[in-house]
C-alpha cells in the first residue's frame, strides 16, 4: 500500500469516526465498544502511515535557474547566496505558519525541515534540495505540507482570488521571502523552474518565466495584508479536518475556516460535529484592488 492510498483510507476513517461520534450514545455499551474498536483501527492506519513516511526519509525539490547569468552552468557566488536566502526564508516562514512551536519557532522549524543543498548538477544551474520528512505520530509531515502550500502559491499566480487567499495564509514573512526571491530573479533576468515529485505520486511543477515573475511582483505590490486581530467566533462545528482545519458556521450562516496548530491536535480531537462552541481566533485579512471582497483567514487560539 502506498502513502496516497493509505492517506485516503485514513481520511475516510476519520470522517466515519466523526459521524459515529456525532450520534454516539454514551449509555449504549455496544456503540461505545464499536466506536473504540474503530478508533483503534484508525490509530493502526496512522501508525502504518508513519512507518511508510519514515521509509521515504526525505523530500527532494529540484530548482533550476535559466538565463544569461546561468548560461555557462554556474552562478556568481553573491547571486547564489541571494537566491538561496529567498528559497530558505520563504519555505521556513511558511512552515512556521503551518506549525508554530512554542519556543523559538523559526529556529526550531529550520531544524525540523533540515533544508539542505543536497546536490548541484554538474554543468548546469540545477540545484537539488532535500527536506527531512520527520512525520509526527499521525504520519503528518511539516516538510510535505510546506512544499504543497509553497507550490500552491506559485500555481495560483494567474488567479487573483485564489492567490489572495493563499497569500494571507502565507503571511507577511512568507510573502517577503518569496518576494525577495522574485525580485532577485527579475533583477538578474533569470527564469525559475521548480519540480517536486511528492509523496502522493503527484508531480508539482512551476515554470517561472520573466512575465510570470513580473505579474507576481505587481500583484504582491498592491496586496495589503492587515495586522492580525484577535476575535471570538461562536457557531456550530460543521466539519473537522485532522489535517489542520475546523469548519464553523455561525447563526447568520457565515462559514469560517479555522486553521489550528498541529501541537493542538489532541485538543481538537475532543471537539465533535454539530457542537456549539465559541473559539478565540487570530484573524488575518488581505485586500487587493483586483478583488471585490476582503479575504479572511483564522488561526485557532483556544476554546472559550
C-alpha positions as CSV (number, residue, x, y, z in Angstrom):
1,X,0.0,0.0,0.0
2,X,1.4,3.4,-1.0
3,X,1.2,6.7,1.0
4,X,-1.6,8.1,-1.2
5,X,-4.0,5.2,-0.8
6,X,-3.3,5.0,2.9
7,X,-4.0,8.7,3.4
8,X,-7.3,8.2,1.5
9,X,-8.2,5.4,3.9
10,X,-7.3,7.5,6.9
11,X,-9.5,10.4,5.6
12,X,-12.5,8.1,5.1
13,X,-11.9,6.5,8.6
14,X,-11.7,10.0,10.2
15,X,-15.0,11.0,8.5
16,X,-16.7,7.8,9.6
17,X,-15.4,8.2,13.2
18,X,-16.7,11.8,13.3
19,X,-20.1,10.5,12.1
20,X,-20.1,7.8,14.8
21,X,-19.1,10.3,17.4
22,X,-21.9,12.8,16.5
23,X,-24.6,10.1,17.1
24,X,-22.8,8.3,19.9
25,X,-25.0,7.2,22.8
26,X,-22.6,7.0,25.8
27,X,-25.1,4.9,27.7
28,X,-25.0,2.2,25.0
29,X,-22.1,-0.1,25.6
30,X,-22.3,-1.7,22.2
31,X,-22.0,1.6,20.5
32,X,-19.1,2.5,22.8
33,X,-17.3,-0.7,22.0
34,X,-17.8,-0.2,18.3
35,X,-16.6,3.3,18.5
36,X,-13.4,2.3,20.4
37,X,-12.7,-0.5,18.0
38,X,-13.0,1.8,15.0
39,X,-10.8,4.4,16.8
40,X,-8.1,1.7,17.4
41,X,-8.3,0.8,13.6
42,X,-7.7,4.5,12.8
43,X,-4.7,4.6,15.1
44,X,-3.3,1.5,13.4
45,X,-3.7,3.1,10.0
46,X,-1.9,6.3,11.2
47,X,0.9,4.2,12.7
48,X,1.3,2.4,9.3
49,X,1.4,5.8,7.5
50,X,4.2,7.0,9.9
51,X,6.2,3.8,9.0
52,X,5.9,4.5,5.3
53,X,6.9,8.1,5.8
54,X,10.0,7.1,7.7
55,X,11.0,4.8,4.9
56,X,10.7,7.7,2.4
57,X,13.1,9.7,4.6
58,X,13.4,12.9,2.5
59,X,11.5,15.1,0.1
60,X,13.5,16.3,-2.9
61,X,13.0,19.7,-4.5
62,X,14.7,20.5,-7.8
63,X,15.4,24.1,-8.6
64,X,16.8,25.3,-11.9
65,X,17.8,28.9,-12.8
66,X,17.7,29.9,-16.5
67,X,19.1,33.0,-18.1
68,X,22.3,34.7,-19.4
69,X,23.9,34.7,-16.0
70,X,23.4,31.0,-15.8
71,X,24.2,30.0,-19.3
72,X,27.6,28.5,-18.6
73,X,26.3,26.3,-15.9
74,X,27.4,28.5,-13.0
75,X,26.2,31.5,-11.0
76,X,28.1,34.4,-9.3
77,X,28.5,33.5,-5.6
78,X,26.8,36.6,-4.3
79,X,23.8,35.9,-6.6
80,X,23.7,32.2,-5.5
81,X,23.6,33.5,-1.8
82,X,20.6,35.8,-2.5
83,X,18.7,33.1,-4.4
84,X,19.3,30.6,-1.7
85,X,18.3,33.0,1.1
86,X,15.0,33.7,-0.8
87,X,14.2,30.0,-1.1
88,X,15.1,29.2,2.5
89,X,13.3,32.2,4.0
90,X,10.0,31.6,2.2
91,X,10.0,27.9,3.0
92,X,10.9,28.4,6.7
93,X,8.4,31.2,7.2
94,X,5.6,29.2,5.6
95,X,6.4,26.2,7.8
96,X,6.1,28.4,10.8
97,X,2.6,29.4,9.7
98,X,1.7,25.7,9.3
99,X,3.2,24.7,12.7
100,X,4.1,27.1,15.4
101,X,6.4,25.6,18.0
102,X,6.0,27.1,21.5
103,X,9.6,28.3,21.7
104,X,11.9,29.9,19.1
105,X,9.6,28.9,16.3
106,X,11.8,30.0,13.3
107,X,14.9,28.2,14.5
108,X,13.0,25.1,15.5
109,X,11.3,24.8,12.2
110,X,14.6,25.3,10.4
111,X,15.9,22.3,12.3
112,X,12.7,20.2,11.6
113,X,12.7,21.0,7.8
114,X,16.5,20.4,7.7
115,X,16.6,22.2,4.3
116,X,19.8,21.3,2.6
117,X,21.6,21.8,-0.7
118,X,22.0,18.1,-1.5
119,X,23.5,18.3,-4.9
120,X,24.4,20.7,-7.7
121,X,24.0,19.0,-11.1
122,X,27.3,19.1,-12.9
123,X,27.4,21.6,-15.8
124,X,24.1,23.2,-15.0
125,X,22.4,25.6,-12.6
126,X,20.0,22.9,-11.3
127,X,20.1,22.6,-7.5
128,X,18.7,19.6,-5.7
129,X,17.4,20.5,-2.3
130,X,16.4,18.0,0.4
131,X,14.0,18.3,3.3
132,X,13.6,15.9,6.2
133,X,10.1,14.3,6.4
134,X,10.1,13.8,10.2
135,X,6.4,12.5,10.4
136,X,4.5,13.1,13.7
137,X,2.6,10.3,15.4
138,X,-0.2,10.7,12.9
139,X,2.1,10.5,9.8
140,X,1.8,14.2,9.1
141,X,5.0,15.8,7.8
142,X,5.8,19.5,8.1
143,X,8.1,19.4,5.0
144,X,5.5,17.8,2.8
145,X,2.8,20.3,3.9
146,X,5.2,23.2,3.4
147,X,6.1,22.2,-0.1
148,X,2.4,21.7,-1.0
149,X,1.4,25.2,0.1
150,X,4.5,26.7,-1.4
151,X,3.7,25.3,-4.9
152,X,0.0,26.3,-4.3
153,X,1.2,29.9,-4.2
154,X,3.1,29.7,-7.5
155,X,0.4,27.8,-9.3
156,X,-2.2,30.3,-8.4
157,X,-0.3,33.3,-9.7
158,X,-2.8,33.8,-12.5
159,X,-5.9,33.5,-10.3
160,X,-6.2,36.7,-8.2
161,X,-8.9,35.4,-5.8
162,X,-7.2,32.1,-5.1
163,X,-3.8,33.8,-4.9
164,X,-5.0,36.4,-2.4
165,X,-6.4,33.6,-0.1
166,X,-3.1,31.7,-0.4
167,X,-1.2,34.9,0.3
168,X,-3.0,35.7,3.5
169,X,-2.3,32.2,4.7
170,X,1.5,32.6,3.9
171,X,1.5,35.8,5.9
172,X,3.9,38.8,5.6
173,X,7.0,36.8,6.5
174,X,6.3,34.0,3.9
175,X,5.4,36.6,1.2
176,X,8.5,38.7,1.9
177,X,10.7,35.6,1.4
178,X,9.0,34.8,-1.9
179,X,9.1,38.5,-2.9
180,X,12.9,38.6,-2.2
181,X,13.4,35.6,-4.4
182,X,11.3,37.0,-7.2
183,X,13.0,40.4,-7.1
184,X,16.4,38.8,-7.3
185,X,15.2,36.7,-10.3
186,X,13.8,39.8,-12.1
187,X,16.8,42.0,-11.4
188,X,19.2,39.3,-12.8
189,X,16.8,38.4,-15.7
190,X,16.5,34.8,-14.6
191,X,13.7,32.3,-15.1
192,X,12.9,29.7,-12.4
193,X,11.9,26.1,-12.8
194,X,10.6,24.1,-9.8
195,X,9.9,20.4,-9.6
196,X,8.8,18.2,-6.7
197,X,7.7,14.5,-7.0
198,X,5.5,14.3,-4.0
199,X,4.7,11.5,-1.6
200,X,1.3,11.3,-3.2
201,X,2.7,10.2,-6.5
202,X,1.9,13.6,-7.9
203,X,4.4,15.9,-9.7
204,X,4.3,19.5,-8.7
205,X,5.8,21.8,-11.3
206,X,6.1,25.5,-12.0
207,X,7.9,27.3,-14.7
208,X,8.5,30.9,-13.7
209,X,9.1,33.0,-16.9
210,X,10.0,36.6,-16.7
211,X,6.4,37.6,-17.5
212,X,5.0,35.4,-14.7
213,X,7.6,36.8,-12.2
214,X,6.7,40.4,-13.2
215,X,3.0,39.7,-12.8
216,X,3.5,38.1,-9.4
217,X,5.5,41.1,-8.2
218,X,2.9,43.5,-9.5
219,X,0.2,41.6,-7.6
220,X,2.2,41.5,-4.4
221,X,3.0,45.2,-4.6
222,X,-0.8,46.0,-4.5
223,X,-1.7,43.4,-1.9
224,X,-2.5,44.8,1.5
225,X,-2.2,42.4,4.5
226,X,-3.7,43.8,7.7
227,X,-2.1,43.2,11.1
228,X,-3.7,40.1,12.8
229,X,-6.6,40.8,15.2
230,X,-7.9,38.5,18.0
231,X,-11.7,37.8,17.7
232,X,-14.2,35.3,19.2
233,X,-16.3,33.3,16.9
234,X,-19.5,31.4,18.0
235,X,-21.1,28.8,15.9
236,X,-21.7,25.1,15.2
237,X,-18.9,22.8,14.1
238,X,-19.7,21.6,10.6
239,X,-16.5,19.7,9.8
240,X,-13.2,18.7,11.4
241,X,-10.2,18.1,9.3
242,X,-7.3,16.4,11.3
243,X,-5.1,17.9,8.6
244,X,-5.4,21.3,10.3
245,X,-8.9,22.9,9.9
246,X,-12.2,23.3,11.7
247,X,-15.2,24.4,9.7
248,X,-17.6,26.6,11.8
249,X,-20.9,28.1,10.8
250,X,-22.5,30.9,12.8
251,X,-26.2,31.8,13.2
252,X,-26.0,34.1,10.2
253,X,-24.8,31.1,8.1
254,X,-21.3,32.6,7.6
255,X,-18.7,29.9,7.2
256,X,-15.3,30.2,9.0
257,X,-12.4,28.0,8.1
258,X,-10.2,28.0,11.2
259,X,-6.6,26.6,11.0
260,X,-5.1,25.0,14.0
261,X,-1.6,24.2,15.1
262,X,-0.5,20.5,14.9
263,X,0.6,20.8,18.5
264,X,-3.1,21.3,19.4
265,X,-4.3,18.2,17.6
266,X,-5.1,16.3,20.8
267,X,-7.3,19.2,22.0
268,X,-9.0,19.4,18.6
269,X,-9.9,15.8,18.7
270,X,-12.0,16.4,21.8
271,X,-14.4,18.5,19.6
272,X,-17.2,16.9,17.6
273,X,-19.5,17.6,14.7
274,X,-22.7,19.7,15.5
275,X,-21.1,21.0,18.7
276,X,-22.0,24.6,19.5
277,X,-18.8,26.4,20.5
278,X,-17.0,29.7,20.9
279,X,-13.4,29.8,19.7
280,X,-10.9,32.6,20.3
281,X,-9.1,33.1,17.0
282,X,-6.4,35.3,15.3
283,X,-7.9,36.8,12.2
284,X,-5.6,37.6,9.2
285,X,-7.1,39.6,6.3
286,X,-6.0,40.9,3.0
287,X,-7.4,43.1,0.3
288,X,-6.4,43.8,-3.3
289,X,-7.7,46.2,-6.0
290,X,-8.4,43.3,-8.3
291,X,-10.6,41.5,-5.8
292,X,-14.0,42.8,-4.6
293,X,-14.1,41.2,-1.2
294,X,-11.7,41.1,1.8
295,X,-10.1,37.7,2.2
296,X,-10.1,36.4,5.8
297,X,-8.1,33.6,7.4
298,X,-8.4,32.4,11.0
299,X,-6.0,30.7,13.4
300,X,-7.3,28.7,16.4
301,X,-6.1,30.1,19.7
302,X,-8.3,28.4,22.3
303,X,-11.7,27.1,23.1
304,X,-13.7,29.5,25.3
